[in-house]
Amino acid sequence: MKTTTIMLNTINDVKQFVNTVAKYEFDVDLVSGRYAIDAKSIMGIFSLDLSKPIKLEAHTDDVGSFFDEIKPFIVEK
């Protein structure tokens, strides 16, 4: 499992992010506080507090192209 931190600032960011994540076979979770949701669920993402950075957990060891595609959403810790 690989982790990073992301920010989704607009509705379009959320739509683009979900469309990108949905292309990959492996599971991706977003963790905010006590809540963990499926990153492929647009409704799940809107249930999170999007004003704060969100921890992303990709359940694979091969995240190279995936992290490249979501690079616009990744924030430095």
C-alpha positions as CSV (number, residue, x, y, z in Angstrom):
1,M,0.0,0.0,0.0
2,K,1.2,3.5,-0.9
3,T,-0.1,6.7,0.6
4,T,-0.1,10.4,-0.2
5,T,-2.1,13.5,0.6
6,I,-4.5,15.2,-1.8
7,M,-6.7,18.2,-2.0
8,L,-10.0,18.5,-4.0
9,N,-10.9,22.1,-4.2
10,T,-13.8,22.2,-6.7
11,I,-16.6,20.0,-7.9
12,N,-14.7,19.6,-11.2
13,D,-11.6,18.5,-9.3
14,V,-13.8,15.7,-7.7
15,K,-15.2,14.6,-11.0
16,Q,-11.8,14.5,-12.7
17,F,-10.3,12.7,-9.7
18,V,-13.0,10.0,-9.7
19,N,-12.7,9.5,-13.4
20,T,-9.0,9.0,-13.1
21,V,-9.2,6.6,-10.2
22,A,-11.9,4.6,-11.8
23,K,-9.5,3.6,-14.7
24,Y,-7.4,1.6,-12.2
25,E,-8.1,-2.0,-11.1
26,F,-6.7,-1.7,-7.6
27,D,-8.6,-0.2,-4.6
28,V,-8.0,3.4,-3.6
29,D,-9.3,4.7,-0.2
30,L,-9.6,8.3,1.0
31,V,-9.2,8.7,4.8
32,S,-10.4,11.8,6.6
33,G,-10.4,11.6,10.4
34,R,-12.2,8.4,11.4
35,Y,-13.8,8.0,7.9
36,A,-12.5,5.9,5.1
37,I,-14.3,5.9,1.8
38,D,-13.8,4.4,-1.7
39,A,-12.1,7.0,-3.9
40,K,-14.1,5.7,-6.8
41,S,-17.4,6.9,-5.1
42,I,-18.2,10.5,-6.0
43,M,-21.0,10.5,-3.3
44,G,-18.5,9.2,-0.8
45,I,-16.0,11.9,-1.5
46,F,-18.7,14.6,-1.1
47,S,-19.4,13.2,2.4
48,L,-15.9,14.2,3.5
49,D,-14.6,17.6,4.7
50,L,-13.1,18.8,1.4
51,S,-11.7,22.0,3.1
52,K,-8.8,19.9,4.5
53,P,-6.2,17.7,2.9
54,I,-7.3,14.1,2.6
55,K,-5.0,11.0,3.0
56,L,-5.1,8.7,-0.1
57,E,-4.2,5.0,0.3
58,A,-3.6,3.1,-2.9
59,H,-3.7,-0.7,-2.3
60,T,-0.9,-1.6,-4.8
61,D,2.8,-1.3,-5.0
62,D,2.9,-0.1,-8.6
63,V,1.6,3.5,-8.3
64,G,3.9,5.2,-10.8
65,S,1.5,6.0,-13.6
66,F,-1.4,6.5,-11.1
67,F,0.5,9.1,-9.0
68,D,1.5,10.8,-12.2
69,E,-2.1,11.1,-13.3
70,I,-3.3,12.5,-9.9
71,K,-0.3,14.8,-9.5
72,P,-2.4,18.0,-9.8
73,F,-4.3,16.9,-6.6
74,I,-1.3,15.8,-4.5
75,V,-0.1,18.3,-1.8
76,E,3.1,18.2,0.0
77,K,2.9,17.4,3.7
